[in-house]
Amino acid sequence: MSQDESSCSLTRGQQRWLEHLRVYEAQGCSLKHCALDHHLSVQAAYAAKGELKRRGAWPAPPSSSAPLTWSLCR
């Protein structure tokens, strides 16, 4: 199932989180930092990301043993 197909079965809240995650990724910042900057719950952001991954709406991280690094939003 493609991202577009899977996003059709998402709730309105899940679609909003998906949009937030796309913005965060485009900004190149960590989920925690961007959630805090936008006055969103960090715990809810990680929970939403996990649910989106489970549904196949968010891509899995690259299969690499090297940790991912992110730049700050600011």
N, CA, C and O atoms as a MOPAC input file, in Angstrom:
PM7 MOZYME 1SCF
protein

 N      0.84100 1    -1.17700 1     0.00000 1
 C      0.00000 1     0.00000 1     0.00000 1
 C      0.88400 1     1.23700 1     0.00000 1
 O      1.82700 1     1.33200 1     0.78500 1
 N      0.58600 1     2.16700 1    -0.86300 1
 C      1.38200 1     3.39200 1    -0.95000 1
 C      0.99400 1     4.36300 1     0.15000 1
 O     -0.02800 1     4.18500 1     0.81400 1
 N      1.81900 1     5.40200 1     0.34200 1
 C      1.51700 1     6.41800 1     1.34900 1
 C      0.18700 1     7.08800 1     1.06100 1
 O     -0.58800 1     7.32500 1     1.98700 1
 N     -0.10000 1     7.39900 1    -0.19500 1
 C     -1.34400 1     8.06300 1    -0.54400 1
 C     -2.54300 1     7.17200 1    -0.24800 1
 O     -3.55900 1     7.65000 1     0.25800 1
 N     -2.43400 1     5.87500 1    -0.55800 1
 C     -3.52300 1     4.95100 1    -0.29100 1
 C     -3.74700 1     4.80200 1     1.20300 1
 O     -4.89200 1     4.78800 1     1.65600 1
 N     -2.66900 1     4.69000 1     1.97900 1
 C     -2.81100 1     4.49400 1     3.41300 1
 C     -3.32600 1     5.73900 1     4.10000 1
 O     -4.01800 1     5.63200 1     5.11200 1
 N     -3.00800 1     6.93700 1     3.57800 1
 C     -3.47000 1     8.16500 1     4.21100 1
 C     -4.97500 1     8.34800 1     4.05000 1
 O     -5.58400 1     9.10600 1     4.80500 1
 N     -5.58600 1     7.66900 1     3.08300 1
 C     -7.03500 1     7.76100 1     2.89300 1
 C     -7.78100 1     7.12600 1     4.06200 1
 O     -8.89500 1     7.54900 1     4.37000 1
 N     -7.21000 1     6.14100 1     4.71000 1
 C     -7.87800 1     5.44900 1     5.80700 1
 C     -7.51800 1     6.03200 1     7.17000 1
 O     -7.87300 1     5.45400 1     8.19800 1
 N     -6.83300 1     7.14700 1     7.19500 1
 C     -6.44200 1     7.77100 1     8.45300 1
 C     -7.56000 1     8.66200 1     8.97700 1
 O     -8.34800 1     9.22100 1     8.21500 1
 N     -7.60400 1     8.77800 1    10.30100 1
 C     -8.54600 1     9.71000 1    10.90900 1
 C     -8.08400 1    11.13700 1    10.63200 1
 O     -6.96000 1    11.35200 1    10.17800 1
 N     -8.93500 1    12.09400 1    10.90000 1
 C     -8.56700 1    13.49100 1    10.69800 1
 C     -7.36000 1    13.86200 1    11.57300 1
 O     -6.46200 1    14.57600 1    11.12600 1
 N     -7.34300 1    13.38100 1    12.80200 1
 C     -6.21400 1    13.64800 1    13.68900 1
 C     -4.91500 1    13.04100 1    13.18500 1
 O     -3.85800 1    13.66800 1    13.25700 1
 N     -4.99900 1    11.81700 1    12.67500 1
 C     -3.80800 1    11.16000 1    12.12700 1
 C     -3.31700 1    11.90000 1    10.88400 1
 O     -2.11200 1    12.00900 1    10.66100 1
 N     -4.23300 1    12.40000 1    10.08800 1
 C     -3.83500 1    13.17500 1     8.90700 1
 C     -3.12700 1    14.46200 1     9.33200 1
 O     -2.15600 1    14.86900 1     8.69400 1
 N     -3.60000 1    15.10400 1    10.40000 1
 C     -2.93100 1    16.31300 1    10.89500 1
 C     -1.52200 1    15.99200 1    11.38200 1
 O     -0.58000 1    16.72900 1    11.09200 1
 N     -1.37600 1    14.87800 1    12.13000 1
 C     -0.04600 1    14.49600 1    12.59200 1
 C      0.86000 1    14.17200 1    11.41800 1
 O      2.04500 1    14.50500 1    11.44200 1
 N      0.32500 1    13.53200 1    10.39600 1
 C      1.11500 1    13.21600 1     9.21600 1
 C      1.63800 1    14.49700 1     8.57900 1
 O      2.79500 1    14.55600 1     8.16200 1
 N      0.79500 1    15.52300 1     8.50100 1
 C      1.23100 1    16.81100 1     7.96700 1
 C      2.31700 1    17.42900 1     8.84100 1
 O      3.30500 1    17.95300 1     8.32600 1
 N      2.14000 1    17.37200 1    10.15800 1
 C      3.17000 1    17.88300 1    11.07300 1
 C      4.49700 1    17.16500 1    10.82700 1
 O      5.54300 1    17.80500 1    10.71800 1
 N      4.45100 1    15.84300 1    10.74100 1
 C      5.68300 1    15.06800 1    10.55300 1
 C      6.35900 1    15.41300 1     9.23300 1
 O      7.58600 1    15.48600 1     9.16500 1
 N      5.58300 1    15.62000 1     8.20400 1
 C      6.16900 1    15.99900 1     6.91300 1
 C      6.86700 1    17.35500 1     7.00400 1
 O      7.94800 1    17.54300 1     6.44500 1
 N      6.24500 1    18.29300 1     7.70900 1
 C      6.85500 1    19.61500 1     7.89500 1
 C      8.14500 1    19.48000 1     8.69500 1
 O      9.16800 1    20.06000 1     8.33000 1
 N      8.10100 1    18.71800 1     9.78000 1
 C      9.29100 1    18.53600 1    10.61800 1
 C     10.43300 1    17.93400 1     9.81100 1
 O     11.57600 1    18.38000 1     9.91100 1
 N     10.11900 1    16.91900 1     9.01000 1
 C     11.15800 1    16.28000 1     8.20200 1
 C     11.74300 1    17.27700 1     7.20500 1
 O     12.95500 1    17.31800 1     6.99500 1
 N     10.87600 1    18.07800 1     6.59500 1
 C     11.33800 1    19.07300 1     5.62100 1
 C     12.22700 1    20.11400 1     6.28700 1
 O     13.16400 1    20.61900 1     5.66900 1
 N     11.93800 1    20.43900 1     7.55000 1
 C     12.74200 1    21.41100 1     8.29200 1
 C     14.05300 1    20.79800 1     8.76600 1
 O     15.00200 1    21.51100 1     9.09300 1
 N     14.09700 1    19.47000 1     8.80100 1
 C     15.31500 1    18.79700 1     9.23500 1
 C     15.55700 1    18.86100 1    10.73200 1
 O     16.70200 1    18.82500 1    11.18100 1
 N     14.49000 1    18.95500 1    11.50100 1
 C     14.67900 1    19.02900 1    12.95500 1
 C     14.13200 1    17.77500 1    13.62800 1
 O     13.40200 1    16.99200 1    13.01900 1
 N     14.49500 1    17.60400 1    14.88300 1
 C     14.03200 1    16.43800 1    15.62500 1
 C     12.54800 1    16.58000 1    15.93600 1
 O     12.02300 1    17.68900 1    16.03400 1
 N     11.89400 1    15.46300 1    16.08600 1
 C     10.47600 1    15.46200 1    16.40800 1
 C     10.23000 1    16.18100 1    17.73100 1
 O      9.29300 1    16.97000 1    17.84800 1
 N     11.05800 1    15.91400 1    18.71000 1
 C     10.89800 1    16.54200 1    20.02500 1
 C     11.01800 1    18.06400 1    19.91300 1
 O     10.16600 1    18.79400 1    20.41900 1
 N     12.05800 1    18.53100 1    19.26100 1
 C     12.30700 1    19.97400 1    19.16300 1
 C     11.16800 1    20.67500 1    18.42200 1
 O     10.67500 1    21.70700 1    18.87700 1
 N     10.75600 1    20.12800 1    17.30100 1
 C      9.69400 1    20.76400 1    16.52200 1
 C      8.36200 1    20.72000 1    17.25700 1
 O      7.60500 1    21.69000 1    17.21700 1
 N      8.06300 1    19.61000 1    17.92800 1
 C      6.81300 1    19.52600 1    18.68900 1
 C      6.79600 1    20.60200 1    19.77200 1
 O      5.78800 1    21.28400 1    19.95500 1
 N      7.89600 1    20.75200 1    20.48200 1
 C      7.96700 1    21.77900 1    21.52000 1
 C      7.83900 1    23.17100 1    20.92700 1
 O      7.15100 1    24.02100 1    21.49300 1
 N      8.48800 1    23.41700 1    19.80000 1
 C      8.40400 1    24.72600 1    19.13900 1
 C      6.97100 1    25.06300 1    18.71500 1
 O      6.59000 1    26.23200 1    18.67300 1
 N      6.18300 1    24.03300 1    18.40300 1
 C      4.80600 1    24.24800 1    17.95600 1
 C      3.79500 1    24.01700 1    19.08200 1
 O      2.59300 1    23.91700 1    18.83700 1
 N      4.29500 1    23.93500 1    20.31900 1
 C      3.44800 1    23.77000 1    21.51100 1
 C      2.57800 1    22.52000 1    21.42800 1
 O      1.40200 1    22.53400 1    21.79400 1
 N      3.18300 1    21.44000 1    20.93800 1
 C      2.50200 1    20.16000 1    20.85200 1
 C      3.12600 1    19.19900 1    21.85400 1
 O      4.28800 1    19.35200 1    22.23100 1
 N      2.35900 1    18.22200 1    22.27700 1
 C      2.84400 1    17.21400 1    23.20900 1
 C      3.88500 1    16.32700 1    22.52400 1
 O      3.61900 1    15.73800 1    21.47600 1
 N      5.05700 1    16.24000 1    23.12200 1
 C      6.11900 1    15.38400 1    22.56800 1
 C      5.67800 1    13.93100 1    22.61400 1
 O      5.88000 1    13.18400 1    21.65700 1
 N      5.07200 1    13.53100 1    23.73400 1
 C      4.60800 1    12.14900 1    23.86700 1
 C      3.56600 1    11.82200 1    22.80000 1
 O      3.60800 1    10.74800 1    22.20000 1
 N      2.63300 1    12.74000 1    22.56300 1
 C      1.60200 1    12.51200 1    21.54100 1
 C      2.23000 1    12.45200 1    20.15200 1
 O      1.79000 1    11.67300 1    19.30600 1
 N      3.24600 1    13.26400 1    19.91400 1
 C      3.91100 1    13.27500 1    18.61300 1
 C      4.56500 1    11.91800 1    18.33500 1
 O      4.43000 1    11.37000 1    17.24100 1
 N      5.27500 1    11.38500 1    19.33200 1
 C      5.91400 1    10.08200 1    19.14500 1
 C      4.88100 1     8.96800 1    19.02500 1
 O      5.06600 1     8.03400 1    18.24500 1
 N      3.79700 1     9.05600 1    19.79000 1
 C      2.73400 1     8.04900 1    19.70400 1
 C      2.08500 1     8.08700 1    18.32000 1
 O      1.82700 1     7.04300 1    17.72000 1
 N      1.82800 1     9.28700 1    17.82200 1
 C      1.22000 1     9.43100 1    16.49200 1
 C      2.15300 1     8.90200 1    15.41400 1
 O      1.71300 1     8.22400 1    14.48600 1
 N      3.43800 1     9.20800 1    15.53400 1
 C      4.40500 1     8.71900 1    14.55100 1
 C      4.44200 1     7.19300 1    14.55400 1
 O      4.49900 1     6.57300 1    13.49200 1
 N      4.41100 1     6.58900 1    15.73200 1
 C      4.40000 1     5.13100 1    15.82900 1
 C      3.15900 1     4.52600 1    15.20200 1
 O      3.23800 1     3.51000 1    14.51100 1
 N      2.00800 1     5.14800 1    15.44200 1
 C      0.76500 1     4.65500 1    14.85800 1
 C      0.78000 1     4.80300 1    13.33700 1
 O      0.31900 1     3.91400 1    12.62000 1
 N      1.30800 1     5.92000 1    12.84800 1
 C      1.39800 1     6.11600 1    11.40000 1
 C      2.33500 1     5.09200 1    10.76400 1
 O      2.07200 1     4.59600 1     9.66800 1
 N      3.43000 1     4.77900 1    11.45800 1
 C      4.33900 1     3.74000 1    10.95900 1
 C      3.62200 1     2.39300 1    10.91600 1
 O      3.73800 1     1.64300 1     9.94700 1
 N      2.87700 1     2.09800 1    11.98700 1
 C      2.17400 1     0.82100 1    12.07100 1
 C      1.16200 1     0.68200 1    10.93100 1
 O      0.95600 1    -0.41200 1    10.40500 1
 N      0.54400 1     1.78000 1    10.56000 1
 C     -0.44300 1     1.77400 1     9.47800 1
 C      0.20500 1     1.85500 1     8.09300 1
 O     -0.47800 1     1.73200 1     7.07700 1
 N      1.51500 1     2.06000 1     8.05600 1
 C      2.20900 1     2.14100 1     6.77400 1
 C      2.14200 1     3.51100 1     6.13200 1
 O      2.47400 1     3.66600 1     4.95700 1
 N      1.70800 1     4.51900 1     6.90300 1
 C      1.58000 1     5.86900 1     6.35600 1
 C      2.85400 1     6.68700 1     6.54100 1
 O      2.99700 1     7.74800 1     5.93300 1
 N      3.75600 1     6.22500 1     7.34700 1
 C      5.01500 1     6.94100 1     7.55700 1
 C      6.15300 1     5.98800 1     7.25300 1
 O      6.13700 1     4.85400 1     7.73000 1
 N      7.14500 1     6.40700 1     6.47300 1
 C      8.24400 1     5.49400 1     6.11400 1
 C      9.08000 1     5.10600 1     7.32700 1
 O      9.28000 1     5.89100 1     8.25400 1
 N      9.55300 1     3.88200 1     7.28600 1
 C     10.44300 1     3.39400 1     8.33500 1
 C     11.80100 1     4.06400 1     8.19100 1
 O     12.17600 1     4.46400 1     7.08800 1
 N     12.54700 1     4.19400 1     9.29100 1
 C     13.88400 1     4.77400 1     9.18800 1
 C     14.78700 1     3.89000 1     8.33900 1
 O     14.53400 1     2.69200 1     8.21100 1
 N     15.83800 1     4.46500 1     7.75900 1
 C     16.75300 1     3.66100 1     6.94400 1
 C     17.37800 1     2.54400 1     7.77300 1
 O     17.66100 1     2.72300 1     8.95700 1
 N     17.58600 1     1.41200 1     7.15200 1
 C     18.19700 1     0.28500 1     7.86300 1
 C     19.70400 1     0.47300 1     7.88400 1
 O     20.42000 1     0.00500 1     6.99900 1
 N     20.15900 1     1.15400 1     8.89300 1
 C     21.58000 1     1.42800 1     9.05400 1
 C     21.91300 1     1.37100 1    10.53000 1
 O     21.08600 1     1.72700 1    11.36900 1
 N     23.08800 1     0.93600 1    10.84600 1
 C     23.47800 1     0.88500 1    12.24700 1
 C     23.90900 1     2.25600 1    12.75300 1
 O     24.00200 1     2.46800 1    13.96200 1
 N     24.17000 1     3.17900 1    11.85000 1
 C     24.56500 1     4.52600 1    12.25200 1
 C     23.34200 1     5.30400 1    12.72700 1
 O     22.29300 1     5.24600 1    12.08500 1
 N     23.45500 1     6.03200 1    13.84100 1
 C     22.30900 1     6.79500 1    14.33500 1
 C     21.97500 1     7.95100 1    13.39700 1
 O     22.85500 1     8.51100 1    12.74300 1
 N     20.71000 1     8.29100 1    13.34400 1
 C     20.27700 1     9.42200 1    12.54200 1
 C     20.63800 1    10.71000 1    13.25700 1
 O     20.55000 1    10.78900 1    14.48200 1
 N     21.03600 1    11.70000 1    12.51600 1
 C     21.31600 1    13.00500 1    13.11400 1
 C     20.41800 1    14.04400 1    12.46000 1
 O     20.11900 1    13.97000 1    11.26800 1
 N     20.00200 1    14.99500 1    13.24700 1
 C     19.09600 1    16.03000 1    12.77900 1
 C     19.67500 1    17.38300 1    13.14600 1
 O     20.31800 1    17.53000 1    14.18500 1
 N     19.45400 1    18.34800 1    12.31100 1
 C     19.85600 1    19.69800 1    12.65900 1
 C     18.72500 1    20.35900 1    13.43100 1
 O     17.58700 1    19.89100 1    13.38900 1
 N     19.02300 1    21.42100 1    14.12100 1
 C     18.00700 1    22.14200 1    14.86200 1
 C     17.14200 1    22.95400 1    13.93200 1
 O     17.58000 1    23.34000 1    12.84800 1
 N     15.90700 1    23.22100 1    14.34800 1
 C     14.96200 1    23.98600 1    13.52900 1
 C     15.40400 1    25.43000 1    13.38000 1
 O     15.15600 1    26.05300 1    12.34800 1
 N     16.03700 1    25.95300 1    14.37300 1
 C     16.37000 1    27.37900 1    14.36000 1
 C     17.62900 1    27.65500 1    13.61500 1
 O     18.04600 1    28.80900 1    13.51300 1

